[in-house]
Amino acid sequence: MKDENEVNVLDELNKGACMGKDAIHFILDKVEDKKLREELNNQYKGYEKISNKIKELYPEYNDDKPHETNAVNKVMTWYGIEMKTLTDESTSKIAELLLQGTNMGIIEGRKLLNHKSVDSEVHSIAEEYVSMQEKAVENLKKFL
């Protein structure tokens, strides 16, 4: 077993990736804009790629599985999306909600990069995670 920082960072990144996948899954049926649907499918694949990299690397640091979002967080994500789109399911509103969540992921990812000392493999995954989300923000802005 290596440093606990690596396990913590991988767990937090995996939870963030799971949260991103959950949000996209819950909101996709509300998306009518073909280009936004395509963007969200690409983002979903990006989160899956990150999650798969974490699952491959995790056994080097811990015998358990990486943390994911729990059932309560999934329900809260779903409920939040339902409430915030109750009166407005426009492309702009959906992009706004996704931007808010993605920005929270960027903030958490940057905090991990700035405050946790980890080996190069974990650092690389964290950089990829943040970079993917920063690109997603730029792409989502077009739908506001």
Beta strands, then each sheet from edge to edge (+ up, - down):
end
